[in-house]
């Protein structure tokens, strides 16, 4: 499979199955980091759960009410923070000892689009970053 790349305002996502062990690129405004397939699969699974949790709660939120949801998924600690209409993401990767750690974030403009791209990545790469999905 050929390398693939998606991007929008304040985010980007890439996949290159020939770049091992770091086949997935995630990026934001002025930064980028590479992930392993396993890290990307855990990221996708965690984002799926966080976004679904927000969707279930947003009808219960008052117009001006804010919410912060936290989740641990594999090596990831994730936070979705915002209101019923818009939210931002903060992520921390805490891998095995001796591995690199990452702190990542996207603003409210980029967060939803980035999450949707991560969900779609699974479909586009035919299971190359693990099973499951939204």
ABEGO torsion letter per residue (X at the ends): XBBBBBBBBGBBBBBBAABOABABBBBBBGBBBBBBAAAAAAAAAAAAAAAAAAAAAAAABBAABBBBBBBBBEABBBBBBEBAABBBBBBBBBBBBGBBBBBBBBBAAAAAAAAAAAAAAAAAAGGAAEBEEX
